Amino acid sequence: MNPVPVHPFELPVPRPGEHLIHDLIAQALA
């Protein structure tokens, strides 16, 4: 049961600093 990626940039396996990338993407889309 893998959640559907919200952004095409997301990878199936979480990596260190991934939350930082998500924050940058969120700010860019804001």
C-alpha positions as CSV (number, residue, x, y, z in Angstrom):
1,M,0.0,0.0,0.0
2,N,2.2,2.8,-1.3
3,P,0.6,6.3,-1.3
4,V,0.3,8.0,-4.7
5,P,3.1,10.5,-5.1
6,V,1.9,14.1,-5.0
7,H,4.9,15.4,-7.0
8,P,6.5,13.6,-9.9
9,F,9.9,14.4,-8.2
10,E,9.1,12.0,-5.3
11,L,10.9,8.7,-5.2
12,P,9.4,5.5,-3.7
13,V,12.2,5.3,-1.2
14,P,12.6,8.2,1.3
15,R,16.0,9.7,1.4
16,P,17.7,12.0,4.0
17,G,16.8,15.6,3.3
18,E,13.7,14.6,1.2
19,H,11.5,16.7,3.5
20,L,13.7,19.7,2.6
21,I,13.1,19.0,-1.1
22,H,9.4,18.8,-0.5
23,D,9.4,22.1,1.4
24,L,11.3,23.8,-1.5
25,I,8.7,22.3,-4.0
26,A,5.8,23.4,-1.8
27,Q,7.2,27.0,-1.6
28,A,7.9,27.0,-5.3
29,L,4.3,26.0,-6.0
30,A,2.9,28.4,-3.4
